[in-house]
């Protein structure tokens, strides 16, 4: 439920029009039980719970001998609060009241990622094949003193056998002359046989510099958009 204001899935539909929606009965059941549409499915999306729910891949160029725990040598990731002079980005409702961000040292980490299993939200194969919902994803990031870095926000979708069957990304290769927060976003259509999604943040230094790159990232978002079709109307629209 949307904090007592009704279902997220119907948040863009006038309450008087909900009964006019031309959707299978089981979609209404999924919405009542899981409410999976039009809400953020990323857990700990602003780092408000540390690194919980996020995985990482160590940068092998900086691998240590097996008897040395690199986590004891360097602060590979930490959580900070967004400074007051940058609080304008918090007007984005997807922050959901949180003001924290990840600060990640990509000298030692290559990626951080999170997997979303669709079944956890009632989006089984029947629902996916019936609706083929559009998926949108986004994040805010800040590159500090790192104009040569290439940042990628990537979403990959996988089949029941864990085969990657789709990829969509946003790549930032431009030089940043002013240090400020930027939002990246993208979306893609599903074909019905997707069962999971991995959202991945990665960065590469074009100069292969050994300098530490501190990179800030927050408000990771993955949303399934409910395809809306009203009775006696032939076309769909996403909300």
Buried (B, 14 or more C-beta within 10 A) or exposed (E): EEEEEBBBBBBBBEEEEBEBBEBEEEBBEBBEEBBBBBBBBBEBBBBBBEBEEBEBEBBEEEEBEEEEEBEEEBEBBBBBEBEEEBEEBBEBEBBBEBBBBBBBBBBBBBBBBBBBEBEEBBBBBEBBEBBBBBBBBBBBBBBEEBEBBBBBBBBBBBEEEEEEBBEBBBEBEEEBEEEEBBBBEBBBEBEEBBBBBBBBBBBBBEEEEEEEBBBBBBBBBBBBBBBBBBEEEEEEEBB
